Amino acid sequence: MTKAEVVAKIAKEAEITKAKAEKAVSVFMDGIVECLKGGDKVTFVGFGTFSVTDKPARVGRNPQTGAEIKIPAKKAVKFKVGKAFQNAVQPKKNKAGKKK
């Protein structure tokens, strides 16, 4: 699903214009980015948590030449899926022989 498809779905479901839905989606995404840039986590209970983690500098290898290269430290965005979201996508199966 693309951003345009999300905007169209929100506009239809919320019965608002696509322009207002576009603005809402943009403000929402910008808010997440600003929080992460500031070092905060963004948590949606049941959906998941966005966070930033530091990746240390390390030495890697060029696969073509085998030469060592220095890979600089960087920040990476992580997303940890929430339990309700995970269960919606991948429902838990009952183990054989167990009854609810």
C-alpha positions in Angstrom: 0.0 0.0 0.0 1.4 3.4 -1.0 1.0 6.7 0.8 -1.6 7.8 -1.8 -3.6 4.6 -1.1 -3.4 5.3 2.7 -4.6 8.9 2.1 -7.5 7.7 -0.1 -8.6 5.1 2.5 -8.4 7.6 5.4 -10.4 10.1 3.3 -13.1 7.5 2.5 -13.3 6.0 6.0 -13.3 9.3 7.9 -15.5 11.0 5.3 -13.1 13.9 4.8 -11.4 15.3 1.7 -8.2 13.8 0.4 -6.5 17.1 1.0 -7.3 16.9 4.7 -6.3 13.3 4.9 -3.0 14.1 3.1 -2.3 16.8 5.7 -3.2 14.4 8.6 -0.9 11.7 7.3 2.0 14.1 6.7 1.6 15.6 10.2 1.5 12.1 11.6 4.6 11.0 9.8 6.5 14.2 10.5 5.7 13.8 14.2 7.2 10.4 14.3 10.3 11.5 12.6 10.7 14.5 14.9 10.3 12.3 18.0 12.9 9.8 16.7 15.3 12.6 15.8 15.0 13.9 19.4 15.9 10.5 20.8 12.5 9.5 21.9 10.5 6.3 21.3 7.1 6.3 19.6 4.8 3.7 20.9 1.3 2.7 19.7 0.0 0.1 22.1 -1.0 -3.0 20.3 0.6 -1.8 17.0 4.3 -1.4 17.8 7.2 0.8 18.8 9.6 2.9 16.7 13.0 3.6 18.2 16.5 4.7 17.2 19.5 2.6 18.0 23.2 3.3 17.6 25.2 1.0 15.3 29.0 1.1 16.2 31.7 1.6 13.6 33.1 -1.7 12.3 35.5 -3.2 9.8 33.9 -4.9 6.8 35.2 -6.5 3.6 34.8 -5.6 0.0 33.3 -8.9 -1.4 35.0 -8.4 -4.8 38.5 -7.6 -3.7 38.6 -8.9 -0.1 40.0 -5.6 1.1 39.1 -4.4 4.5 36.9 -1.2 4.6 35.9 0.9 7.6 32.1 1.2 8.0 31.3 4.3 10.1 29.0 4.4 13.1 25.4 5.3 12.3 21.9 5.5 13.8 19.3 3.0 12.6 15.5 3.1 13.0 14.0 0.0 14.6 10.4 -1.1 14.7 9.2 -3.7 17.2 5.8 -5.1 16.3 3.1 -5.1 19.0 1.5 -8.2 20.3 -2.0 -7.4 18.9 -0.6 -6.5 15.5 1.5 -9.7 15.4 -1.5 -11.8 16.4 -3.6 -10.2 13.7 -1.1 -11.0 11.0 0.0 -14.4 12.4 -2.6 -15.9 14.7 -1.3 -18.3 17.3 -2.1 -21.9 16.7 -3.4 -24.2 19.4 -0.9 -26.9 20.2 -2.0 -30.4 19.4 -4.0 -31.9 22.3 -4.6 -28.6 24.1 -8.1 -27.3 24.5 -9.1 -23.8 25.2 
